[in-house]
Structure formats: C-alpha cells, structure tokens
Amino acid sequence: ILLTSVDKDGTKKGYDHELIRAISAISPVPIIAHGGAGSAEDTLQAKMNGADAVSASSIYHYNLTSIQEVKEFLNEHGTEIRL
C-alpha cells in the first residue's frame, strides 16, 4: 500500500506517523510511506513507526540530501538496504 498523507506532502516536516502506525497495525500488506520527508531522519522515523519502505522526492529535488546519504544513514541505524 502506498500511504500518502496529503496534509504532509511537500512540507518537508516528516511523515504522518500516527497514520502509518494505524494502517500498519491492521494491514497485512507492506506499507510505503510517502509525503513529508525533509531529512534522512524522517525516513528512519517512518520506518520505526511501521512503514516497510519510504518514498521521498522533495529532499532529492531540492538537493537537501542525496539518495546515497539517506541509504547510508538508514544502514547505520540498522535498516537493511542496498548500498
């Protein structure tokens, strides 16, 4: 399930963790969080709140960080990811 929080989309203030937790608690299918990422820390927080994967675009389009930097950050914090 691609879970997009329209209220958070483009804000770069983090994902909707309450929504992620609520859906992941009842859904047997993997959850992909989308909408709100502003940093690598935001992607980690989404994973910690129940997202199986994350999608981010603004942080890359506006060169706030790179895909490689986010992957390395997640890997350093215990998330298995292809580097």
Biopython code that builds the backbone (N, CA, C, O; Angstrom):
import numpy as np
from Bio.PDB.StructureBuilder import StructureBuilder

atoms = [
    (1, "ILE", "N", (0.855, -1.165, 0.000)),
    (1, "ILE", "CA", (0.000, 0.000, 0.000)),
    (1, "ILE", "C", (0.900, 1.227, 0.000)),
    (1, "ILE", "O", (1.783, 1.352, 0.848)),
    (2, "LEU", "N", (0.683, 2.117, -0.935)),
    (2, "LEU", "CA", (1.382, 3.407, -0.919)),
    (2, "LEU", "C", (0.527, 4.348, -0.087)),
    (2, "LEU", "O", (-0.583, 4.703, -0.484)),
    (3, "LEU", "N", (1.035, 4.745, 1.047)),
    (3, "LEU", "CA", (0.303, 5.551, 2.005)),
    (3, "LEU", "C", (0.791, 6.989, 1.918)),
    (3, "LEU", "O", (1.877, 7.314, 2.397)),
    (4, "THR", "N", (-0.020, 7.851, 1.303)),
    (4, "THR", "CA", (0.350, 9.253, 1.140)),
    (4, "THR", "C", (-0.488, 10.123, 2.054)),
    (4, "THR", "O", (-1.717, 10.056, 2.042)),
    (5, "SER", "N", (0.179, 10.931, 2.836)),
    (5, "SER", "CA", (-0.520, 11.906, 3.666)),
    (5, "SER", "C", (-0.534, 13.224, 2.904)),
    (5, "SER", "O", (0.480, 13.917, 2.826)),
    (6, "VAL", "N", (-1.677, 13.560, 2.350)),
    (6, "VAL", "CA", (-1.787, 14.776, 1.542)),
    (6, "VAL", "C", (-1.459, 16.009, 2.367)),
    (6, "VAL", "O", (-0.875, 16.963, 1.853)),
    (7, "ASP", "N", (-1.831, 15.997, 3.646)),
    (7, "ASP", "CA", (-1.552, 17.147, 4.508)),
    (7, "ASP", "C", (-0.058, 17.374, 4.707)),
    (7, "ASP", "O", (0.371, 18.503, 4.948)),
    (8, "LYS", "N", (0.736, 16.313, 4.610)),
    (8, "LYS", "CA", (2.178, 16.409, 4.837)),
    (8, "LYS", "C", (2.973, 16.538, 3.540)),
    (8, "LYS", "O", (4.135, 16.944, 3.568)),
    (9, "ASP", "N", (2.364, 16.199, 2.411)),
    (9, "ASP", "CA", (3.076, 16.153, 1.143)),
    (9, "ASP", "C", (3.704, 17.504, 0.809)),
    (9, "ASP", "O", (3.028, 18.532, 0.787)),
    (10, "GLY", "N", (5.000, 17.480, 0.552)),
    (10, "GLY", "CA", (5.728, 18.684, 0.170)),
    (10, "GLY", "C", (6.143, 19.592, 1.315)),
    (10, "GLY", "O", (6.804, 20.604, 1.085)),
    (11, "THR", "N", (5.770, 19.254, 2.543)),
    (11, "THR", "CA", (6.065, 20.135, 3.672)),
    (11, "THR", "C", (7.490, 19.988, 4.194)),
    (11, "THR", "O", (8.039, 20.915, 4.790)),
    (12, "LYS", "N", (8.084, 18.823, 3.966)),
    (12, "LYS", "CA", (9.421, 18.503, 4.478)),
    (12, "LYS", "C", (9.455, 18.572, 6.008)),
    (12, "LYS", "O", (10.478, 18.929, 6.592)),
    (13, "LYS", "N", (8.328, 18.228, 6.658)),
    (13, "LYS", "CA", (8.230, 18.248, 8.119)),
    (13, "LYS", "C", (8.045, 16.848, 8.697)),
    (13, "LYS", "O", (7.688, 16.700, 9.866)),
    (14, "GLY", "N", (8.283, 15.835, 7.893)),
    (14, "GLY", "CA", (8.144, 14.460, 8.371)),
    (14, "GLY", "C", (6.846, 13.814, 7.926)),
    (14, "GLY", "O", (5.886, 14.484, 7.546)),
    (15, "TYR", "N", (6.850, 12.503, 7.984)),
    (15, "TYR", "CA", (5.679, 11.724, 7.595)),
    (15, "TYR", "C", (4.625, 11.768, 8.696)),
    (15, "TYR", "O", (4.910, 12.189, 9.817)),
    (16, "ASP", "N", (3.415, 11.336, 8.378)),
    (16, "ASP", "CA", (2.319, 11.261, 9.340)),
    (16, "ASP", "C", (2.448, 9.946, 10.112)),
    (16, "ASP", "O", (1.891, 8.927, 9.705)),
    (17, "HIS", "N", (3.174, 9.973, 11.213)),
    (17, "HIS", "CA", (3.469, 8.754, 11.963)),
    (17, "HIS", "C", (2.231, 8.117, 12.565)),
    (17, "HIS", "O", (2.136, 6.892, 12.640)),
    (18, "GLU", "N", (1.293, 8.929, 12.989)),
    (18, "GLU", "CA", (0.058, 8.383, 13.553)),
    (18, "GLU", "C", (-0.679, 7.558, 12.492)),
    (18, "GLU", "O", (-1.164, 6.463, 12.778)),
    (19, "LEU", "N", (-0.759, 8.079, 11.292)),
    (19, "LEU", "CA", (-1.418, 7.364, 10.199)),
    (19, "LEU", "C", (-0.656, 6.091, 9.838)),
    (19, "LEU", "O", (-1.266, 5.047, 9.612)),
    (20, "ILE", "N", (0.659, 6.172, 9.785)),
    (20, "ILE", "CA", (1.481, 4.996, 9.480)),
    (20, "ILE", "C", (1.243, 3.903, 10.508)),
    (20, "ILE", "O", (1.042, 2.743, 10.149)),
    (21, "ARG", "N", (1.266, 4.265, 11.785)),
    (21, "ARG", "CA", (1.041, 3.270, 12.842)),
    (21, "ARG", "C", (-0.345, 2.644, 12.739)),
    (21, "ARG", "O", (-0.492, 1.429, 12.870)),
    (22, "ALA", "N", (-1.354, 3.468, 12.506)),
    (22, "ALA", "CA", (-2.727, 2.967, 12.440)),
    (22, "ALA", "C", (-2.920, 1.985, 11.286)),
    (22, "ALA", "O", (-3.538, 0.935, 11.460)),
    (23, "ILE", "N", (-2.398, 2.322, 10.120)),
    (23, "ILE", "CA", (-2.574, 1.454, 8.953)),
    (23, "ILE", "C", (-1.716, 0.202, 9.064)),
    (23, "ILE", "O", (-2.180, -0.896, 8.756)),
    (24, "SER", "N", (-0.474, 0.353, 9.500)),
    (24, "SER", "CA", (0.401, -0.829, 9.592)),
    (24, "SER", "C", (-0.103, -1.821, 10.635)),
    (24, "SER", "O", (0.165, -3.018, 10.529)),
    (25, "ALA", "N", (-0.824, -1.341, 11.634)),
    (25, "ALA", "CA", (-1.362, -2.227, 12.673)),
    (25, "ALA", "C", (-2.468, -3.135, 12.147)),
    (25, "ALA", "O", (-2.700, -4.210, 12.701)),
    (26, "ILE", "N", (-3.149, -2.718, 11.088)),
    (26, "ILE", "CA", (-4.277, -3.512, 10.579)),
    (26, "ILE", "C", (-4.059, -4.087, 9.189)),
    (26, "ILE", "O", (-4.870, -4.884, 8.716)),
    (27, "SER", "N", (-2.984, -3.698, 8.533)),
    (27, "SER", "CA", (-2.767, -4.124, 7.152)),
    (27, "SER", "C", (-1.789, -5.288, 7.052)),
    (27, "SER", "O", (-0.698, -5.236, 7.619)),
    (28, "PRO", "N", (-2.182, -6.344, 6.325)),
    (28, "PRO", "CA", (-1.263, -7.459, 6.123)),
    (28, "PRO", "C", (-0.288, -7.225, 4.956)),
    (28, "PRO", "O", (0.624, -8.022, 4.737)),
    (29, "VAL", "N", (-0.488, -6.135, 4.213)),
    (29, "VAL", "CA", (0.385, -5.856, 3.071)),
    (29, "VAL", "C", (1.412, -4.793, 3.447)),
    (29, "VAL", "O", (1.151, -3.981, 4.335)),
    (30, "PRO", "N", (2.562, -4.780, 2.799)),
    (30, "PRO", "CA", (3.598, -3.794, 3.105)),
    (30, "PRO", "C", (3.123, -2.357, 2.891)),
    (30, "PRO", "O", (2.368, -2.067, 1.962)),
    (31, "ILE", "N", (3.576, -1.475, 3.760)),
    (31, "ILE", "CA", (3.212, -0.057, 3.718)),
    (31, "ILE", "C", (4.406, 0.750, 3.221)),
    (31, "ILE", "O", (5.515, 0.608, 3.736)),
    (32, "ILE", "N", (4.177, 1.598, 2.218)),
    (32, "ILE", "CA", (5.189, 2.525, 1.728)),
    (32, "ILE", "C", (4.724, 3.925, 2.113)),
    (32, "ILE", "O", (3.697, 4.398, 1.628)),
    (33, "ALA", "N", (5.472, 4.580, 2.976)),
    (33, "ALA", "CA", (5.127, 5.933, 3.409)),
    (33, "ALA", "C", (5.580, 6.941, 2.362)),
    (33, "ALA", "O", (6.664, 6.815, 1.793)),
    (34, "HIS", "N", (4.744, 7.937, 2.115)),
    (34, "HIS", "CA", (5.071, 8.974, 1.145)),
    (34, "HIS", "C", (4.429, 10.276, 1.605)),
    (34, "HIS", "O", (3.298, 10.284, 2.091)),
    (35, "GLY", "N", (5.157, 11.368, 1.446)),
    (35, "GLY", "CA", (4.601, 12.678, 1.743)),
    (35, "GLY", "C", (5.114, 13.259, 3.035)),
    (35, "GLY", "O", (4.625, 12.910, 4.109)),
    (36, "GLY", "N", (6.094, 14.145, 2.951)),
    (36, "GLY", "CA", (6.544, 14.868, 4.122)),
    (36, "GLY", "C", (8.018, 14.776, 4.449)),
    (36, "GLY", "O", (8.493, 15.514, 5.312)),
    (37, "ALA", "N", (8.759, 13.903, 3.798)),
    (37, "ALA", "CA", (10.172, 13.732, 4.146)),
    (37, "ALA", "C", (10.955, 15.023, 3.926)),
    (37, "ALA", "O", (10.873, 15.657, 2.875)),
    (38, "GLY", "N", (11.719, 15.388, 4.960)),
    (38, "GLY", "CA", (12.582, 16.560, 4.856)),
    (38, "GLY", "C", (14.022, 16.239, 5.173)),
    (38, "GLY", "O", (14.911, 17.074, 5.003)),
    (39, "SER", "N", (14.251, 15.004, 5.641)),
    (39, "SER", "CA", (15.603, 14.610, 6.016)),
    (39, "SER", "C", (15.706, 13.094, 6.067)),
    (39, "SER", "O", (14.703, 12.384, 5.995)),
    (40, "ALA", "N", (16.931, 12.615, 6.191)),
    (40, "ALA", "CA", (17.149, 11.179, 6.357)),
    (40, "ALA", "C", (16.518, 10.700, 7.657)),
    (40, "ALA", "O", (15.995, 9.588, 7.720)),
    (41, "GLU", "N", (16.564, 11.526, 8.686)),
    (41, "GLU", "CA", (15.953, 11.184, 9.978)),
    (41, "GLU", "C", (14.447, 10.927, 9.819)),
    (41, "GLU", "O", (13.901, 10.029, 10.460)),
    (42, "ASP", "N", (13.785, 11.706, 8.973)),
    (42, "ASP", "CA", (12.350, 11.493, 8.735)),
    (42, "ASP", "C", (12.077, 10.110, 8.156)),
    (42, "ASP", "O", (11.095, 9.464, 8.519)),
    (43, "THR", "N", (12.944, 9.661, 7.262)),
    (43, "THR", "CA", (12.733, 8.333, 6.670)),
    (43, "THR", "C", (12.905, 7.244, 7.728)),
    (43, "THR", "O", (12.166, 6.259, 7.739)),
    (44, "LEU", "N", (13.877, 7.424, 8.611)),
    (44, "LEU", "CA", (14.087, 6.465, 9.690)),
    (44, "LEU", "C", (12.883, 6.444, 10.634)),
    (44, "LEU", "O", (12.435, 5.373, 11.043)),
    (45, "GLN", "N", (12.367, 7.608, 10.974)),
    (45, "GLN", "CA", (11.208, 7.675, 11.859)),
    (45, "GLN", "C", (9.992, 6.985, 11.249)),
    (45, "GLN", "O", (9.232, 6.334, 11.966)),
    (46, "ALA", "N", (9.800, 7.115, 9.950)),
    (46, "ALA", "CA", (8.687, 6.429, 9.292)),
    (46, "ALA", "C", (8.849, 4.918, 9.410)),
    (46, "ALA", "O", (7.888, 4.204, 9.698)),
    (47, "LYS", "N", (10.066, 4.436, 9.188)),
    (47, "LYS", "CA", (10.339, 3.008, 9.333)),
    (47, "LYS", "C", (10.092, 2.561, 10.770)),
    (47, "LYS", "O", (9.515, 1.496, 10.992)),
    (48, "MET", "N", (10.515, 3.347, 11.733)),
    (48, "MET", "CA", (10.347, 2.987, 13.137)),
    (48, "MET", "C", (8.877, 2.993, 13.568)),
    (48, "MET", "O", (8.513, 2.347, 14.551)),
    (49, "ASN", "N", (8.044, 3.715, 12.837)),
    (49, "ASN", "CA", (6.623, 3.785, 13.158)),
    (49, "ASN", "C", (5.776, 2.806, 12.353)),
    (49, "ASN", "O", (4.547, 2.863, 12.410)),
    (50, "GLY", "N", (6.418, 1.904, 11.600)),
    (50, "GLY", "CA", (5.670, 0.842, 10.947)),
    (50, "GLY", "C", (5.711, 0.791, 9.434)),
    (50, "GLY", "O", (5.174, -0.144, 8.840)),
    (51, "ALA", "N", (6.327, 1.764, 8.796)),
    (51, "ALA", "CA", (6.427, 1.708, 7.330)),
    (51, "ALA", "C", (7.436, 0.631, 6.941)),
    (51, "ALA", "O", (8.495, 0.503, 7.556)),
    (52, "ASP", "N", (7.094, -0.133, 5.921)),
    (52, "ASP", "CA", (8.025, -1.143, 5.413)),
    (52, "ASP", "C", (9.037, -0.522, 4.462)),
    (52, "ASP", "O", (10.141, -1.036, 4.283)),
    (53, "ALA", "N", (8.643, 0.583, 3.862)),
    (53, "ALA", "CA", (9.510, 1.304, 2.924)),
    (53, "ALA", "C", (9.072, 2.763, 2.927)),
    (53, "ALA", "O", (7.990, 3.100, 3.408)),
    (54, "VAL", "N", (9.921, 3.611, 2.389)),
    (54, "VAL", "CA", (9.577, 5.030, 2.293)),
    (54, "VAL", "C", (9.848, 5.529, 0.885)),
    (54, "VAL", "O", (10.697, 5.006, 0.163)),
    (55, "SER", "N", (9.106, 6.543, 0.527)),
    (55, "SER", "CA", (9.292, 7.228, -0.737)),
    (55, "SER", "C", (9.527, 8.693, -0.397)),
    (55, "SER", "O", (8.857, 9.253, 0.471)),
    (56, "ALA", "N", (10.466, 9.297, -1.072)),
    (56, "ALA", "CA", (10.755, 10.711, -0.821)),
    (56, "ALA", "C", (11.107, 11.368, -2.144)),
    (56, "ALA", "O", (11.710, 10.737, -3.012)),
    (57, "SER", "N", (10.739, 12.611, -2.298)),
    (57, "SER", "CA", (11.119, 13.293, -3.530)),
    (57, "SER", "C", (11.664, 14.695, -3.266)),
    (57, "SER", "O", (12.700, 15.056, -3.823)),
    (58, "SER", "N", (11.008, 15.479, -2.448)),
    (58, "SER", "CA", (11.447, 16.863, -2.233)),
    (58, "SER", "C", (12.882, 16.946, -1.737)),
    (58, "SER", "O", (13.631, 17.828, -2.156)),
    (59, "ILE", "N", (13.276, 16.032, -0.846)),
    (59, "ILE", "CA", (14.640, 16.114, -0.317)),
    (59, "ILE", "C", (15.686, 15.886, -1.400)),
    (59, "ILE", "O", (16.829, 16.325, -1.274)),
    (60, "TYR", "N", (15.290, 15.201, -2.457)),
    (60, "TYR", "CA", (16.225, 14.972, -3.573)),
    (60, "TYR", "C", (16.100, 16.072, -4.626)),
    (60, "TYR", "O", (17.111, 16.551, -5.141)),
    (61, "HIS", "N", (14.880, 16.473, -4.949)),
    (61, "HIS", "CA", (14.677, 17.515, -5.962)),
    (61, "HIS", "C", (15.298, 18.850, -5.557)),
    (61, "HIS", "O", (15.793, 19.600, -6.398)),
    (62, "TYR", "N", (15.263, 19.134, -4.248)),
    (62, "TYR", "CA", (15.811, 20.394, -3.761)),
    (62, "TYR", "C", (17.214, 20.240, -3.184)),
    (62, "TYR", "O", (17.723, 21.125, -2.496)),
    (63, "ASN", "N", (17.829, 19.092, -3.483)),
    (63, "ASN", "CA", (19.209, 18.809, -3.074)),
    (63, "ASN", "C", (19.464, 19.003, -1.578)),
    (63, "ASN", "O", (20.518, 19.501, -1.183)),
    (64, "LEU", "N", (18.501, 18.610, -0.754)),
    (64, "LEU", "CA", (18.689, 18.674, 0.696)),
    (64, "LEU", "C", (19.597, 17.545, 1.170)),
    (64, "LEU", "O", (20.287, 17.675, 2.181)),
    (65, "THR", "N", (19.591, 16.453, 0.442)),
    (65, "THR", "CA", (20.440, 15.302, 0.702)),
    (65, "THR", "C", (20.464, 14.461, -0.572)),
    (65, "THR", "O", (19.757, 14.752, -1.537)),
    (66, "SER", "N", (21.274, 13.433, -0.560)),
    (66, "SER", "CA", (21.322, 12.551, -1.732)),
    (66, "SER", "C", (20.737, 11.195, -1.373)),
    (66, "SER", "O", (20.617, 10.854, -0.196)),
    (67, "ILE", "N", (20.382, 10.439, -2.368)),
    (67, "ILE", "CA", (19.871, 9.092, -2.159)),
    (67, "ILE", "C", (20.915, 8.268, -1.414)),
    (67, "ILE", "O", (20.581, 7.525, -0.491)),
    (68, "GLN", "N", (22.159, 8.398, -1.809)),
    (68, "GLN", "CA", (23.238, 7.645, -1.167)),
    (68, "GLN", "C", (23.361, 8.003, 0.311)),
    (68, "GLN", "O", (23.545, 7.120, 1.150)),
    (69, "GLU", "N", (23.263, 9.283, 0.631)),
    (69, "GLU", "CA", (23.359, 9.706, 2.030)),
    (69, "GLU", "C", (22.218, 9.125, 2.871)),
    (69, "GLU", "O", (22.439, 8.700, 4.005)),
    (70, "VAL", "N", (21.013, 9.105, 2.324)),
    (70, "VAL", "CA", (19.871, 8.531, 3.048)),
    (70, "VAL", "C", (20.073, 7.034, 3.230)),
    (70, "VAL", "O", (19.823, 6.502, 4.312)),
    (71, "LYS", "N", (20.521, 6.354, 2.185)),
    (71, "LYS", "CA", (20.780, 4.916, 2.298)),
    (71, "LYS", "C", (21.825, 4.617, 3.365)),
    (71, "LYS", "O", (21.652, 3.703, 4.171)),
    (72, "GLU", "N", (22.894, 5.377, 3.372)),
    (72, "GLU", "CA", (23.947, 5.175, 4.369)),
    (72, "GLU", "C", (23.431, 5.454, 5.780)),
    (72, "GLU", "O", (23.755, 4.722, 6.715)),
    (73, "PHE", "N", (22.634, 6.508, 5.937)),
    (73, "PHE", "CA", (22.060, 6.845, 7.239)),
    (73, "PHE", "C", (21.174, 5.708, 7.742)),
    (73, "PHE", "O", (21.289, 5.287, 8.893)),
    (74, "LEU", "N", (20.296, 5.217, 6.878)),
    (74, "LEU", "CA", (19.409, 4.118, 7.274)),
    (74, "LEU", "C", (20.208, 2.867, 7.616)),
    (74, "LEU", "O", (19.902, 2.178, 8.589)),
    (75, "ASN", "N", (21.221, 2.577, 6.823)),
    (75, "ASN", "CA", (22.065, 1.408, 7.079)),
    (75, "ASN", "C", (22.774, 1.537, 8.435)),
    (75, "ASN", "O", (22.846, 0.568, 9.192)),
    (76, "GLU", "N", (23.289, 2.719, 8.737)),
    (76, "GLU", "CA", (23.979, 2.960, 10.011)),
    (76, "GLU", "C", (23.041, 2.797, 11.209)),
    (76, "GLU", "O", (23.486, 2.541, 12.328)),
    (77, "HIS", "N", (21.739, 2.949, 10.960)),
    (77, "HIS", "CA", (20.752, 2.850, 12.032)),
    (77, "HIS", "C", (19.966, 1.537, 11.978)),
    (77, "HIS", "O", (18.841, 1.457, 12.472)),
    (78, "GLY", "N", (20.568, 0.518, 11.375)),
    (78, "GLY", "CA", (20.016, -0.831, 11.449)),
    (78, "GLY", "C", (18.990, -1.230, 10.410)),
    (78, "GLY", "O", (18.373, -2.288, 10.537)),
    (79, "THR", "N", (18.792, -0.425, 9.397)),
    (79, "THR", "CA", (17.846, -0.775, 8.347)),
    (79, "THR", "C", (18.604, -1.458, 7.206)),
    (79, "THR", "O", (19.545, -0.899, 6.643)),
    (80, "GLU", "N", (18.176, -2.671, 6.880)),
    (80, "GLU", "CA", (18.819, -3.370, 5.750)),
    (80, "GLU", "C", (18.434, -2.645, 4.457)),
    (80, "GLU", "O", (17.257, -2.438, 4.162)),
    (81, "ILE", "N", (19.444, -2.274, 3.713)),
    (81, "ILE", "CA", (19.210, -1.534, 2.472)),
    (81, "ILE", "C", (20.379, -1.779, 1.521)),
    (81, "ILE", "O", (21.526, -1.927, 1.943)),
    (82, "ARG", "N", (20.064, -1.816, 0.236)),
    (82, "ARG", "CA", (21.137, -1.973, -0.752)),
    (82, "ARG", "C", (21.879, -0.653, -0.875)),
    (82, "ARG", "O", (21.286, 0.386, -1.163)),
    (83, "LEU", "N", (23.186, -0.712, -0.651)),
    (83, "LEU", "CA", (24.003, 0.488, -0.778)),
    (83, "LEU", "C", (24.524, 0.589, -2.193)),
    (83, "LEU", "O", (25.241, 1.534, -2.520)),
]
sb = StructureBuilder()
sb.init_structure("model")
sb.init_model(0)
sb.init_chain("A")
sb.init_seg("    ")
for serial, (resi, resn, name, xyz) in enumerate(atoms, 1):
    if name == "N":
        sb.init_residue(resn, " ", resi, " ")
    sb.init_atom(name, np.array(xyz, "f"), 0.0, 1.0, " ", f" {name:<3s}", serial, name[0])
structure = sb.get_structure()
